[in-house]
Amino acid sequence: MNAPQQTGPAAPLPADAGKKSGPPVPLMIVGALLLIGGIGLGGRMWWRSQHYVETDNAFVAGRIHPVATRVAGVVTEMRMQDNAVVKAGDVLLRLDPADAAVQIERLKAQVAQADAAIATSAAQIAQAKAQAAATGSQVAQAEAVLARTELDAKRSQALFGAELRATSKQELDAALAARDVARADLAARKASANAAKEAVAAAESARQSAAAQKAATLAQLKDAQNQLGYVEVKAASDGRIGKRTVEVGQRVQAGQQLAAIVEPETWIVANFKETQLAKMKPGQQVHVKVDAFPGQDLLAKVDSFAPASGASFALLPPDNATGNFTKIVQRVPVKLVFEPESLKSLGDAVNRIVPGLSVQVEVEISE
């Protein structure tokens, strides 16, 4: 028989063999902290969404006036310098006045010619009226002569036709001839009178034409005198010079932009989404961060809302009447004005808040 096999003592079990496996305690702590942090962050985001609306689609705006000349000419004097401060009415540059001065003298000569033509026409009118009066008297005299000769002719015809023949055939012919001559003379006198009247009308027309020519020339003269004043280009407003593109000796054309004047007053145009406008209204306080001044917080207020979305003012506004339509959240420009006291905190640097700078804004919408 085989002898029974002997077994050694059983191996001891691990101390934690009866315990359940699970995540380490530190990992649980980290997860709890992350959960708490996420809840806190979500709560903060929710709270901010109830009290603020913000956007970084915003920029500083201001009034920029073009500097342009109203007449063509050569620049003879330059007074404006790049980035210099100017006041409204300051002379920025001058053009050569020679062309305008020559034009003024030429038009003055034309006015003198028109005056001479008017005087000549007036003399012609007086002469024509005198001639008309004289021919009128001659017509009246010729009518009287004709009336007498017609009466004599009728009397001679009556006497010649009578039985006694109280007048001769020769006397009758003479009376009829005198009548015919008187008729012809009256016709000639009337023609002369009509010609005199036409001469008066022609002289009046010439005078009116000369007067109209003078009025037109005077208007041109006034325009030329104005143009002589335009050789001085003046500042339209207070501000600073920018984008100067002209030098002394350069010939410029009427309407050509030579520089720009940027007014010192600035504001903010913020393009908010249409979904952000529900609780916004004028007068609400705005926190502003200008990218050019990191770490500097400025204050502003909501001033007004644009009357249409930004897309409506685009060169090619959207046309949603087509078959393909994709809804896009529109943005509406909102004007924000800086608080004056807030700008004082920048000191002299406030002059560097210029149109075009990028800003971030937060509007307090809580009641």
Secondary structure by P-SEA (a helix, b strand, c coil): cccbbbbcccccccccccccccccaaaaaaaaaaaaaaaaaaaaaaaaaacccccccbbbbbbbbbbbbcccccccccccccccccccccccccccaaaaaaaaaaaaaaaaaaaaaaaaaaaaaaaaaaaaaaaaaaaaaaaaaaaaaaaaaaaaaaaaacccccccaaaaaaaaaaaaaaaaaaaaaaaaaaaaaaaaaaaaaaaaaaaaaaaaaaaaaaaaaaaaaacbbbbcccccccccccccccccccccccbbbbccbbbbbbbccccccccccccbbbbbbbcccccbbbbbcccccccccccccccccccccccbbbbcbbbbbbbbbccaaaaaaaccccccccccccbbbbbbccc
